[in-house]
Amino acid sequence: MKRPGRVAVIGAGILGASVGWNLSRQGAEVVLVDTGRPGEGVTNWSFSWVNASNKTARRSYFALNVAGMAAYRELATALGPDSWWFPGGHLRWADDPAAEAKLLEAARLLAGWDYRLEVCTGAEVRRRLEPALTVPDEAPVVFYPDEAWVHGRHLVGRLVGRAVASGAELRSGTSVHDIGTGADGSVRSVALSDGSRLDVDAVVNAAGPDAAHVAGLVARHLPMRREPGAVTRLACTEVPVRRAMHAPHIEIRPDGDASVVLHSREIDALIDTGEEPAELGARLHASARQVVPGLGTARVARTRVAHRPIPGDGFPSVGAVPSVPGYYEAVTHSGITLGPVIGRLLAAEILTGTPDAMLADFRPDRFPAMASGEV
Ligand SMILES: Cc1cc2nc3c(=O)[nH]c(=O)nc-3n(C[C@H](O)[C@H](O)[C@H](O)COP(=O)(O)OP(=O)(O)OC[C@H]3O[C@@H](n4cnc5c(N)ncnc54)[C@H](O)[C@@H]3O)c2cc1C
């Protein structure tokens, strides 16, 4: 297969930045286009936990997430870890017998799949890892030492900077509103909202929550789930936690030297009841104080509701769409965990035309083509 000339990557979140950097460092001509500023989409409003322990629904999906964790370790060596990479593991515990049984059952399954973990007691966790927690002394707490969190916006900044240094062009503050195709249906150009049109040989749809709209520009139907999530940033003088954790009813992680991020699936369930972000943030803060009393003096800096980019069946949509030569997708939930590995695999596929077996279960053409007459 002929190596594509110019590639437009639509969206500079974690997915687009990863694909764009991998393409440009291998000599491809890349234009990264983003409606806003790189890394300020859902990538900046994510819990940002790098893991495979929550990805056991399908073995191939678990394997892809494990590869995602390994890709981060390589990336930390390649880029230098500074302000974006925070290894140190992840803690999880429950406060009712049914949830605790489920947690321990998952731990047994994961241990059988050679995933590293330790089952500790609450007292041990306070002594060795997190002194500020209220977890009961005897409660079983699962510690996943290879998991991590990342600062998504900082990482995107690093990846885009590297891509630009190796020759990529960044067009931020402008949207792709049209994709032009030739008589044979192959991608030829993109039209931007700043009035320009770029000749390209390929496009990568990395538009995150707006991926279905971009797919529609090549008359493709990409079904997406609607799953909004609320994330709160607390401002604090001292950050009382050292790593990401799933405590009962609340997820907590550090977010740098003076900030903590909070999220909860239970609070997400209130989004569609009409509660304002400020109320959701206050609830998250109240829940976090139960687990880490030291967060009582923190204040809610900002709460934002963001949409998870989840293809209809819950799994990633990655790779070429044979009916539209030159059109590729990089759309996924768990995109923080998966961005670096998908970026590497997809860039290799675009440059060599050889599909990677690791992505076999996640091909875009598993979604049926648009019915005739549908737009
Ligand atoms: C509450 C919540 C918690 C989460 N927790 C985790 C977690 O713990 N671990 C994990 O791995 N994942 C998590 N995720 C998912 C993860 O955040 C996303 O999968 C990931 O950030 C998606 O990155 P992206 O690059 O696809 O999207 P984005 O970061 O949104 O980037 C897409 C970019 O495309 C641009 N764009 C859109 N349309 C156009 C257009 N037409 N032209 C030009 N630019 C365009 C946007 O401006 C945006 O910058 C969570 C998500 C949410 C909402």
The ligand as an SDF file (V2000), in Angstrom:
LIG
                    3D

 53 58  0  0  0  0  0  0  0  0999 V2000
  -16.1080   11.5870   33.9310 C   0  0  0  0  0  0  0  0  0  0  0  0
  -15.1100   10.8450   33.0700 C   0  0  0  0  0  0  0  0  0  0  0  0
  -14.1820   10.0160   33.6790 C   0  0  0  0  0  0  0  0  0  0  0  0
  -13.2640    9.3190   32.8810 C   0  0  0  0  0  0  0  0  0  0  0  0
  -12.3270    8.5520   33.4980 N   0  0  0  0  0  0  0  0  0  0  0  0
  -11.4170    7.8830   32.7620 C   0  0  0  0  0  0  0  0  0  0  0  0
  -10.3770    7.1640   33.4120 C   0  0  0  0  0  0  0  0  0  0  0  0
  -10.2820    7.1430   34.6410 O   0  0  0  0  0  0  0  0  0  0  0  0
   -9.4870    6.4880   32.6320 N   0  0  0  0  0  0  0  0  0  0  0  0
   -9.5550    6.5140   31.2670 C   0  0  0  0  0  0  0  0  0  0  0  0
   -8.7290    5.8590   30.6160 O   0  0  0  0  0  0  0  0  0  0  0  0
  -10.5180    7.2240   30.6300 N   0  0  0  0  0  0  0  0  0  0  0  0
  -11.4300    7.9160   31.3380 C   0  0  0  0  0  0  0  0  0  0  0  0
  -12.3960    8.6650   30.7160 N   0  0  0  0  0  0  0  0  0  0  0  0
  -12.4450    8.6680   29.2520 C   0  0  0  0  0  0  0  0  0  0  0  0
  -11.3680    9.5380   28.6550 C   0  0  0  0  0  0  0  0  0  0  0  0
  -11.2990   10.7760   29.3330 O   0  0  0  0  0  0  0  0  0  0  0  0
  -11.6320    9.7470   27.1700 C   0  0  0  0  0  0  0  0  0  0  0  0
  -11.8130    8.4810   26.5390 O   0  0  0  0  0  0  0  0  0  0  0  0
  -10.4850   10.4780   26.4810 C   0  0  0  0  0  0  0  0  0  0  0  0
  -10.1310   11.6610   27.1650 O   0  0  0  0  0  0  0  0  0  0  0  0
  -10.9140   10.8050   25.0460 C   0  0  0  0  0  0  0  0  0  0  0  0
   -9.9180   11.5600   24.4250 O   0  0  0  0  0  0  0  0  0  0  0  0
  -10.1680   12.1260   22.9500 P   0  0  0  0  0  0  0  0  0  0  0  0
   -8.8670   12.6310   22.4740 O   0  0  0  0  0  0  0  0  0  0  0  0
  -10.8650   11.0850   22.1570 O   0  0  0  0  0  0  0  0  0  0  0  0
  -11.2590   13.2850   23.1760 O   0  0  0  0  0  0  0  0  0  0  0  0
  -11.0520   14.8360   23.5430 P   0  0  0  0  0  0  0  0  0  0  0  0
  -10.0690   15.0250   24.6140 O   0  0  0  0  0  0  0  0  0  0  0  0
  -12.4250   15.4090   23.7740 O   0  0  0  0  0  0  0  0  0  0  0  0
  -10.4190   15.4360   22.2320 O   0  0  0  0  0  0  0  0  0  0  0  0
  -11.1970   15.5870   21.0590 C   0  0  0  0  0  0  0  0  0  0  0  0
  -10.8470   16.9310   20.4670 C   0  0  0  0  0  0  0  0  0  0  0  0
  -11.4930   17.0240   19.1950 O   0  0  0  0  0  0  0  0  0  0  0  0
  -11.8040   18.3770   18.9710 C   0  0  0  0  0  0  0  0  0  0  0  0
  -12.8250   18.4010   17.9180 N   0  0  0  0  0  0  0  0  0  0  0  0
  -14.0810   17.8910   17.9630 C   0  0  0  0  0  0  0  0  0  0  0  0
  -14.7060   18.0830   16.7700 N   0  0  0  0  0  0  0  0  0  0  0  0
  -13.8080   18.7030   15.9560 C   0  0  0  0  0  0  0  0  0  0  0  0
  -13.8540   19.1770   14.6090 C   0  0  0  0  0  0  0  0  0  0  0  0
  -14.9500   19.0140   13.8450 N   0  0  0  0  0  0  0  0  0  0  0  0
  -12.7690   19.8050   14.1210 N   0  0  0  0  0  0  0  0  0  0  0  0
  -11.6590   19.9760   14.8690 C   0  0  0  0  0  0  0  0  0  0  0  0
  -11.5580   19.5500   16.1570 N   0  0  0  0  0  0  0  0  0  0  0  0
  -12.6260   18.9190   16.6850 C   0  0  0  0  0  0  0  0  0  0  0  0
  -12.2550   18.8870   20.3360 C   0  0  0  0  0  0  0  0  0  0  0  0
  -12.0920   20.2970   20.4190 O   0  0  0  0  0  0  0  0  0  0  0  0
  -11.3300   18.1180   21.2870 C   0  0  0  0  0  0  0  0  0  0  0  0
  -10.2090   18.8850   21.6910 O   0  0  0  0  0  0  0  0  0  0  0  0
  -13.3060    9.4200   31.4730 C   0  0  0  0  0  0  0  0  0  0  0  0
  -14.2280   10.2750   30.8670 C   0  0  0  0  0  0  0  0  0  0  0  0
  -15.1150   10.9870   31.6620 C   0  0  0  0  0  0  0  0  0  0  0  0
  -16.0960   11.9290   31.0040 C   0  0  0  0  0  0  0  0  0  0  0  0
  1  2  1  0
  2  3  1  0
  2 52  2  0
  3  4  2  0
  4  5  1  0
  4 50  1  0
  5  6  2  0
  6  7  1  0
  6 13  1  0
  7  8  2  0
  7  9  1  0
  9 10  1  0
 10 11  2  0
 10 12  1  0
 12 13  2  0
 13 14  1  0
 14 15  1  0
 14 50  1  0
 15 16  1  0
 16 17  1  0
 16 18  1  0
 18 19  1  0
 18 20  1  0
 20 21  1  0
 20 22  1  0
 22 23  1  0
 23 24  1  0
 24 25  2  0
 24 26  1  0
 24 27  1  0
 27 28  1  0
 28 29  2  0
 28 30  1  0
 28 31  1  0
 31 32  1  0
 32 33  1  0
 33 34  1  0
 33 48  1  0
 34 35  1  0
 35 36  1  0
 35 46  1  0
 36 37  1  0
 36 45  1  0
 37 38  2  0
 38 39  1  0
 39 40  1  0
 39 45  2  0
 40 41  1  0
 40 42  2  0
 42 43  1  0
 43 44  2  0
 44 45  1  0
 46 47  1  0
 46 48  1  0
 48 49  1  0
 50 51  2  0
 51 52  1  0
 52 53  1  0
M  END
$$$$
